[in-house]
Amino acid sequence: MRHGFGFDLRSMEIFVETLERGSQTAAARHLGVKQSSISQSLANLEEALGVILLDRHSRPLEPTGAGRFFYDRAKRLLDEARTTRRELQAGAFGQLHQVRMALVDSLATAVGQPLLEVIRRHTADYTLTTGLSHMHGHALLTRHVDIILSDDRLESYDGLERHPVLGEPFVLVLPADWNGPVDNLRWLARQLDFVRYTPQALIGQAIERHLRLNQLELPGRLHLDNTYAVLSLVAGGAGWTITTPLCLYQAGLDHLGVRAVPLPLAPLRRDVTLVARRDELGGLPARLARDSRRLLEGRFLGELQRHLPWVVPEIQGL
């Protein structure tokens, strides 16, 4: 099949002009080519597609059913191609046609709505999704999204630009009424269940890796796939967990009903980074990263100062 599709923009243009002008002769005159070139192009197009597009016995020429279908699609594609050419020639590509973003859940809660206002100013259309971070990285690499705000920096891959957004420590989180020791996780795990994130979540992987490095193998009874579920169990007295201040903010520091204290281990941190394919989106990735930091500073830090002032000095990037 020619060109992989059986048609290209030129063959579509010849078909549309022939149909709209009623004859191959008129189309050839308008396009400045020989009539034989028009005839050959139409024959090649029909052969490649495997359908008859024109009723050559009618005067003026009329489309077949397949021809009418192809004409409608060809008109739209040609209009889009002409618009694209004009915008490129005029340098009118400051506003992107579409931007697809994926955010970690906690960041979407913290800055999602105001960040959309920023995106709207620079794009004609956009999509925003949340979910597990390891899926975000795969989506960026396979071109299903254009930008990710994630705890996966994709450091093993070239051709990407990375903009830091937030650095934060992991903290130990317990039921609000817990008044026992908080300096020994092995002992704590014998008193209350350790409420884990699922192994698929990058945040869960980071926590489990850190526990292994500190030679802590804790019973694994409870595995949940989102922060709300994890912290709801802790707030209800079912156990304790390890998470980050941004995750606590996502769940609602005002009404959560938990107690957060420093992690009684070597420090563990999470870095949230904006990652995009290099040189595809102009200055938009850097602008979104800057605005994300500004929004976090205005909203997130204020809440931490009220509820967890001891952790504020540990927040980086804002």
C-alpha positions, 0 to 999 in steps of 0.5 A, a space after each residue: 500500500 502506498 505510503 502505508 495508508 493508500 493516500 497522502 495529502 496530494 492525492 486527497 487534494 487532487 480528489 477533492 478538487 476533481 470532485 468540487 470542480 466537476 471534471 479532471 480537466 478543470 482540476 488539472 487547470 486549477 492545480 497547474 498540472 496535466 490532465 494525465 497526472 490527475 487521471 493517474 493519481 485518481 486511478 492510483 488512489 482507488 487502486 491503493 484503497 481498493 474502492 471506486 471513488 468516482 462515477 466516471 459516467 456522470 457529468 459533472 463527476 459524482 462520488 460513489 458512496 465510498 467517494 462521499 465518505 472519503 471526500 468528507 474525511 479528506 476535506 477535514 484533513 486538508 483543512 487541518 493541514 493548511 491551518 498547520 502550514 499557515 500557523 507554522 509560517 506565521 510563527 503562531 505556535 505559541 499556544 500548543 494544540 493539546 497538552 496531556 499531563 499526569 500527576 501523582 494523586 497528592 499533587 493533583 489535590 494540592 495544586 490541580 485546579 489552579 494548575 489547570 488555569 495555567 495550562 488553559 492559558 497556554 493550550 487549546 486543549 488539555 487532559 489531566 490524569 492521576 494514578 500510580 506513578 510507575 504508570 506515569 513514567 511509562 505513559 510519558 515514554 510511550 508518548 501517551 502523555 506529554 508531562 508528568 509530575 511524579 516521584 519518578 524522575 526517569 533518570 535512566 532515560 535520555 531526551 527528557 527535561 526535568 524540573 524539581 517541584 518539591 522535596 519532602 521527608 517521610 514521616 511516621 503517622 499514628 492514630 491521634 490517641 497513640 501515646 506509646 513509644 514512637 522510636 522503635 518500629 519493630 516494637 511498634 509493629 507488634 502493637 499495631 499493624 503496619 498499614 502499607 502502600 501496595 508494592 505497585 506504588 512507587 511511594 510503597 517501593 521507596 518505603 519498603 526499600 528503606 525498611 530493608 536497608 535498615 534491616 526491618 522486616 515487618 509483617 505485611 497484613 494490610 496493603 492499600 493502593 491510595 493515601 486516603 485508604 491508608 490514612 483512614 485506617 490509621 485514623 480509625 486506630 487500625 495501625 500506623 504507616 509511613 507517608 509524606 507531608 504532602 500525602 497528609 495534606 491531600 487527606 486533610 490535615 484539619 480533620 484527619 485525626 492522626 499524629 505525625 512524628 519524625 521517622 525513627 530511622 535514617 532520613 528518607 525523602 521523596 522528590 516530586 519532579 516535572 518531567 517532559 520530553 526535551 524541546 517539544 513544549 517550549 517553555 511550558 514545562 519550566 513555567 508549570 514547574 515554577 507555578 507548581 512550586 508557587 502554588 505549593 508554597 502558598 497553600 501547602 506550607 501554610 497548612 504545615 505551619 499550622 499543623 506540623 511546624 517541625 516538618 516545615 524546615 525539611 521541605 525543599 524547593 519552595 
